[in-house]
């Protein structure tokens, strides 16, 4: 049931309350010394925003509600410069499908992305609107400063 592609490696300390007959349960855990494994989403983020999440070490909490093969997960991770949160990220282990919206704030640069589809190769949609607006604002400010010197 819990075999997925590895994207995050961390120490986990938590409690699991699981009923074998109903196949339902809850796991609450604290994560420490977490680091992301290489993946295309964070490679893209690093290339276009100079945010290197591989260098960060994360800690945080997760709450997972288990209903047979479906996991409903809340996640809150943070490092010195980055926070990553997700509410109600859904993983169906029988169908091998994920549906999750992830909020990332790295160096005060917010980026939201959505993971959907197959677990082994999910579709990734990045909403970098806030990051683009911020960079455009910096460029406009620099242009005006250069014009009015």
Secondary structure, 3 states (H helix, E strand, C coil): CCCCCCCEEEEEEEEEEEECCCCEEEEEEEEEEEEECCCHHHHHHHHHHCCCHHHCCEEEEEEEEEECCEEEEEEEEECCCEEEEEEEEEEECCCCEEEEEEEEEECCEEEEEEEEEEHHHCEEEEECHHHHHHHHHHHHHHHHHHHCC
